[in-house]
Amino acid sequence: MSGRHGIPKSRWLPAYVGLYLLFLYFPILLLPIFSFNNASTTTFPLAGFTTKWYASLWGNSAMLEAARNSLIVGICVALFSTILGICAARALTRYRFRGKKPATGLIMAPLFLPEIIVAVSLLMVLLQLGIELSLVTVILGQVIFCLPYAMSVLISGFDGFDRSLEEASLDLGETAIGTFRRVTLPVVAPAIISSLLVSFTVSLDEFILAFFLSGTEPTLPVYIWGQLRFAAKLPGVLALGSLMLLISILLLTLSEIIRRRAEHRLRAQGAQHA
């Protein structure tokens, strides 16, 4: 039995997809469930419903300091990754030059390299240079890690850009910098916003680089790792992890909505020109 375009239908495919998604996300769904449990143990049946573990987070000065560190690192990483990504994406989509493919591969390499190897290598280099570990070193390491994510979003944004708009601006007497600021940036703004959101989300959840490079200034994932040694603090960790999960989902959803709207707008503009 076939559907449209001759593609065969399968009665079992929806069930397979459902089981696959359940296998992936069921353990994650347990996190918010146990965060409302009125007991310090993660066992069924639940002892009762409570929000006291969430309320206790606001009086935890160490957690708030770690959250501040994560916020600083996330904002800086998002900005630097996006700025570097804009420059690289524009060069890769606009110009032809020798070594273009190897350069693209090297930029994207952190996506495929074992993160712990990258972290240990950066740690050795920083120690050899005598640089003290701090939030600055975390930012430097995470920019390398987040740049490929920013590039993936920004390249798609620049690929869909109509270059005739830039040519018309230049013909009207605008400078190259003015054209980029007044014409190019507004058109690729959705891709830039998506890049900022994705980079911030990846930085917020990143643990290995932060663990090796943070020194005495832990980020939230490093703080959570330290709290797991104490059984009595597990409920607070579950509550904090649930909040981080919610924030990550919201940011990634917002990024995807912005990207799809920009893609639909570019398709509509292309259809009008055609």
Residue pairs with C-beta under 8 A, 6 or more apart in sequence:
1 8
1 9
2 8
2 9
3 9
28 245
30 42
31 238
31 241
31 242
31 245
32 238
32 242
32 245
32 246
33 46
34 42
34 46
34 235
34 238
35 53
35 54
35 235
35 238
35 239
35 241
35 242
36 46
36 49
36 50
36 51
36 53
37 46
37 47
37 48
37 49
37 50
37 235
38 46
38 47
38 48
38 49
38 50
38 52
39 46
39 47
39 48
39 235
40 231
40 232
40 234
40 235
41 47
42 234
42 238
53 235
53 236
53 238
53 239
54 239
54 243
56 236
56 239
57 63
57 236
57 239
57 240
57 243
58 64
60 236
62 223
63 220
63 223
63 236
63 240
66 218
66 219
66 220
66 222
66 223
67 220
69 135
69 214
69 217
69 218
69 219
69 220
70 203
70 204
70 219
70 220
70 221
72 135
73 135
73 138
73 139
73 142
73 203
73 210
73 219
74 200
74 203
74 204
75 200
76 139
77 139
77 142
77 143
77 146
77 199
77 200
77 203
78 146
78 195
78 196
78 197
78 199
78 200
78 203
79 196
80 139
80 143
81 143
81 146
81 147
81 149
81 150
81 195
81 199
82 150
82 154
82 192
82 195
82 196
82 199
84 143
84 147
84 150
85 147
85 150
85 151
85 153
85 154
85 195
86 154
86 188
86 192
88 107
88 147
88 151
88 154
89 151
89 154
89 155
89 157
89 158
90 158
90 184
91 97
92 100
92 103
92 104
92 155
93 155
93 158
93 159
93 161
94 158
94 163
107 147
107 148
107 151
108 148
108 151
109 148
110 118
110 144
110 145
110 147
110 148
111 148
111 149
115 145
115 208
115 209
116 208
118 141
118 144
118 145
118 209
119 141
119 208
119 209
119 211
119 212
119 213
120 212
122 137
122 140
122 141
122 144
122 209
122 212
122 213
123 133
123 212
123 213
126 133
126 137
126 213
131 137
132 215
133 213
133 214
133 215
133 216
134 214
134 215
134 217
135 214
135 217
137 213
137 214
137 215
138 209
138 210
138 213
138 214
138 217
138 219
140 213
141 209
141 210
141 212
141 213
142 202
142 203
142 206
142 209
142 210
145 202
145 206
145 209
146 199
146 202
146 203
149 195
149 198
149 199
149 202
150 195
150 198
150 199
153 191
153 194
153 195
153 198
153 255
153 259
154 188
154 191
154 192
154 195
156 191
156 259
156 263
157 188
157 190
157 191
157 192
157 194
157 262
158 188
158 191
160 262
160 263
160 266
161 184
161 187
161 188
161 266
162 187
162 266
162 269
162 270
162 273
165 183
165 184
165 187
166 179
166 180
166 183
166 184
169 178
169 179
169 182
169 183
170 176
170 179
174 182
174 183
185 192
190 258
190 259
190 261
190 262
190 265
191 259
191 262
193 255
193 258
194 255
194 256
194 258
194 259
194 262
197 251
197 252
197 254
197 255
197 258
198 251
198 252
198 255
200 251
201 247
201 248
201 251
201 252
201 255
204 220
204 244
204 247
204 248
205 221
205 244
205 248
206 219
206 221
207 221
207 222
207 225
210 218
210 219
210 221
210 222
211 221
211 222
211 225
214 222
218 226
220 240
220 244
224 237
224 240
224 241
227 233
227 234
227 236
227 237
228 234
228 237
